[in-house]
Amino acid sequence: MQNVVAIPANPALVNSTEDFLHAIDHGKPAAELFITMVDRLTDRMLGLFLLEPAQMTELSGGQRKIIDFAVSTASKASSMLTRQIYKKVSNAEFAPIASNVRSMYWPAGDDNDQHPAIAFPVSASFAEEFRRAADAAEGGRGTSEVALISKVMDQLTDEILDNVFLAQTREVKIGFVTQKALNVGIEGSRKAIHAVNHKVLRGLGDDELKGFMGHYSQIVTTR
């Protein structure tokens, strides 16, 4: 067993992942299917770390508009970049990416309570720190440990961006301009998610932090 981050996969993400892998296995054009899969992953990421946290606290109309704008901007930028990077990638060139996707895809089964996920290994030190933060929130000590909770949520975001999104781009050739746009897009998303998390967490009491971390507590598990 190893410590993993397991991103809960909704039906759209499950279907797009299986469609991509099926195309690879049967020699059918896979580029468009992979682009769709990354779009679904992006939607899931933005929902998990921007939209869902925003629903857990009272935000002003202006703050909600900022979050909605960040989600819309990140989604459009990701979709454009994903198409630019992968639209001409052949199935042969997709081989290492398909291997990565296959290793991350955790289909519904008895070992995950029938909840499919996209999962990847993380260090024992991060898993221990994350569980310590979750336990503190569960025990009603969230406000006294809010710095730790903020830290592990930032790292969780970084782990997902690096292992799920950036890792795949390293397997294909990317031009200088596209690489620069990718770097800007990833860092923009990273900063936006960190900022929203910090804004939400600072305004929560112990009971609310218990609910917040309870929402994410199962995302770090073992496989």
N, C-alpha and C positions, 0 to 999 in steps of 0.2 A: 504494500500500500504506500502511496505517496501523497503528499499535500498538494492540492490543486485549487485553482480558482475555477469555479464552474458557473458560467453565465447561463441562466435559465433560457432555454430556447423556445420561442413561441412557434406555432404551426408554420408561419411564413418562413422563419429561419430554418426549421427542420426540413421543409419541402425544398427550399432552394439549395440547401447543403446536399441533400440526397440527389437532387437533379444534377448538380455539378459532378458528384462522384460517379453517378450512373453514366453520364456522358463520357467521362474519362475511361471508365471500365469498358465501355462499348465502342470506343473510337469515334464518338460523335463530337461535333464542334462544341467546345466547352467555354469559350471566352465569354459569350453573352451570359451564360448561366453562372459563371464565376462572378461577373460584374453584379448580377442580380443578388447573389449570395452576400457579397460585401455590402451592398445597399441595405439588405435586411439586417446584417450585423450592425451597421451604423445606426439604423433605426432603433435596434434593441439597446445599443449602448447609450444613445441619447435619451431614450425613455428611462432607462435604469438609473442614470446618473444626473439627469437634468429635470425631466418632467416629473418623475415620481417623487424625488425629494421636495420639489416645489409644492407638491400637493400636501406635504406633511406640516406645513407651517403657514401662518398668515402673511401673505405678501401683498404689497400695494399693487395697484393696476400698472404702475410704471415698472415695478420689478418683474411682474409677470410678462410684460411686453418685452423686457430685456431678455428674459429666458426664452420666450417664444422666438425672438429674433435670432438668438444664438443657435437654437435648435434648427431653425430654417436655414440659416447661413451655413452651418456645419454640414447639414444634410446635402445641400446643393453643392457645396465645395467638394465633399467627399465623393459624391456621385460623378461629378465632372472629372476629378482626378483619377478615380478608379477606372473610368472609361478610357482616359488618356493613357494610363499605364498598361492596361491589360487587353485592350481591344484587338491588338494584332498578335497576341501571344498564342503560339501553337499548342496543340495538346502535348507534344513532346516537351516543350519548354515548361508546360504546366506540371510536369512530373514531380518535381520537388515540392511544389505548392500543394498538389493533390495529396502527397504523402503527409505534409503538415496538417492539412484539413482532416485527413482520415484519422490522424493520431489525436486531434483535438475533439472530433465529433464523438459525443457520448450518447448513443441512442437510448431511448427509454427502455428500462429493464429493471430487474429485481435489485440490481446494485445501485440504483439511483431513485428508487421509489417511483419508477415509471415517469420521471421528469427528465426529458432530454436536455442536454446542455452542450455548450462549447467549453471545453476544459483544457487547462494546461498546467504543468507543474510550477510550484513556487517553493521558495526556500522554507525550511523548517522555522527559521527565525521570524520571517514575516508571518507565517501561519500562527505561530505562538503569540506574536504581538497583536495580530488581528483578533484572535480569540480572547485575549486579555481585555481588549477594548470592548468586545461584545459582551463579555461577562460583567464588566464594570457597569455597562448600560443596563443590562438585565438585572443587576443587583441594586439598581437605583442610585448608582454613583457616577452617572454620566457627566453631570456638570463639573464634578471635580476632576474628571479624566477627559474633558473635552479636547485638550491638546493632543492626547494620545489618539482619540477617535478621529480627529482631523488628520493626523499624520497617517494613520492606516488607510483612511479613505482616499487620501492623495496617492498613496503608494498603490492601492488597488487600481485606481484609474490608470496610473503609469504602467503597471504590469499588463493591463489589458491592451492599452494602446501599443505597447512595445511587442508583446507576444502574439497578439491576434492580428493587428493591422500592419505594423512596420515589418515584422518578420517576413511576411509574404513579399513585400516590395524588394527585399534584398535578393530574391531569387530571380529577378528579371532585370534586363538592362533598361535604365531610365536616363533620359537626356538631362542635361544640366538644368535647363529651365523648369522641366517637370519636377526634378528632384528638389529644386528650391521651393516651388509651389507646394510640394508635398510637405516639406519641413515646416513651412509657414502654417499650413493647414493643421498639421498634427499639433504643433505647439499652441496654436490658437484654441483648438479643442481642449487641450490639456489645461490651459489657463482658465478657460471658461468653466470647465467642470470643477476645478479646484475652487474657483471664486464662488460658484453657487453652493458647493458643499460648505465652505466656510461661512457664507452668509446664513445658510439654513441652520447650521450647527450652533452658531453663536446665539441664535434666538430661541433655542429649545431648552425646556426644563428637563428634570430627571425623567418624568413619565414620558415626555415626547421623545427624548433620546433613547429610551427603552424601545419605543415603537420604531424609531428610525433604524437603530442597529438590528432590531429584530427583523426588519425588512431585508437586511443584507446578511444576516448571521450565517445562513446556509451556503453563501457563495464561496466561502473557503471551507473545503471539506477534504475527504480522502478518496482516492480511487485505486 
